[in-house]
Amino acid sequence: MYLTRRLRIIFTEKHFGDVRMCKWLSVVAMFVVTIGITTVYGDFSKDPECSVSLGCFYDCSKSDDCTFLVSWADKGDGSIDFTIKSEVPASTNRWIAIGFSHDKRMGADSVTECVMEQNDVTGSTIGVYHSYNHGTEKYNYRLEYGQAQLGLTLINSSNNDGIFTCQFNQVKAPVDANDEIYDLENEYHLMFAQGIVDSIDTALKLRHSLNPTPMVSVVKMGFTTPGSHVSFGEVNNVARIHACLMILAWVFFASIGVVVSRYYKDVWSDEWLCGRAVWFQVHRILMMFVFCFCVAGFVLIFVEKQEWVTIDGTNFQKAHPYLGVAVMILAFMNPMLALFRCHPESRRRKLFNWTHWFIGISVHILAIITIFSGMTLEEAGIPFYVLYIMMAYVIYQFVFELLLEIHQCCLEGRFRGDAEFDTKNTGDSQFPDYRSERQDEDRLMKAALTFHVLIILGFTVAICVSIFVQL
């Protein structure tokens, strides 16, 4: 960013007389710098010794581009050499760590961490320590003096061009180790996480980053067997499928269904499909898809978990399963209410209409909030930038519906005025049929709906692809 700003200052009018040339040069400079930054701070390659002489845990793609890599080799003397390598933002206060867990969840995990530390004498240094993830409170703390570096020896470390590398030797079962330092003769799920160190107290690690989210191996790893390896790419596929089903339900189908029901009754008032108004049939089909995809996602995650799970994290994250149940209940109530709706001429019809509308809008909003809470969960492993795509979708949907609302109000006011004028001058007490006058507006509305479907489809594809493809 700093280089980009400096180049934009250089390519100014005082250096180049042609304003258009200046702008084009600025764009080209920004593009070149972007490519340069991508190259300098890009992915690194997987160690070719992985699965040969080294055990490895990584997220490398098919082209061997990695954002993190943990490798190890048994030295045969009761110790193991570990190397942790990770992309990190340019900073002097970062930490990277590996955890050894009996399960795939944070809690009661032995951790070995590499921490950048600031020293008034030596400047920035890197230290390696033991820490522990508390079993119930879900926080990490460094072990007490005498245990913090027991059996640990730093071999080499660096933080260059956005790549943090830490190599250390760890004794498998240190003498006098307490229960919070695990015996590496056993197998464990391997965890990887990174984050920021407090700028004042370098012994205080701040909560791990959610971009990227912490990584957990899908199987337990043995650290004494040469060549064992696992890729992070297999983890959390069920949670991701669950997420995509909910995206299809509430971002795609629901976003179109509510618009058709609210703003397209007049557009298709004279068109019928299977004995019903077109707008009604389209709305009903779309909302049936919403219900089916929602049920499928709900059932899938419960079958995978096989129990009610308490989520670790912030209060917003912990609320995800409760919000999901509330969405499911409301998603079931509204079609049941519609199934037993009263006759259009009934005096209770207005009550039904308002109730049906209120539940529909409420469940749509609640579902989007629930999706946001789910996207930040560690288990889903969803890239952080997907949240920005979701935010863009919410803004777009709000603006689109607001414009349709304004358009509808303007049309109603104009046609009401035309009707009153015709009645006053012709003496006709009947509300005139002005469908022909609305043909242009109807074509515009249909074009707007086509545009909306394409944009919503774009958001849906972008989100679902991003969930499964780590860019």
URBEL-V644790 format. One record per run of one state. SS is the DSSP state (hx for helix, st for strand, lp for the rest). FROM is the first residue (numbers start at 1). TO is the last residue. Records with the same first field share a line. If there is no record, write none. Layout:
SS: FROM-TO / FROM-TO
This chain:
lp: 1-1 / 11-18 / 41-43 / 46-49 / 51-53 / 59-64 / 67-67 / 75-78 / 88-93 / 102-108 / 120-122 / 134-139 / 143-151 / 161-162 / 172-187 / 198-204 / 209-214 / 222-228 / 235-236 / 264-271 / 274-275 / 306-314 / 319-319 / 340-348 / 376-385 / 427-434 / 469-471
hx: 2-10 / 19-40 / 232-234 / 237-263 / 278-305 / 315-318 / 320-339 / 349-375 / 386-426 / 435-468
st: 44-45 / 50-50 / 54-58 / 65-66 / 68-74 / 79-87 / 94-101 / 109-119 / 123-133 / 140-142 / 152-160 / 163-171 / 188-197 / 205-208 / 215-221 / 229-231 / 272-273 / 276-277
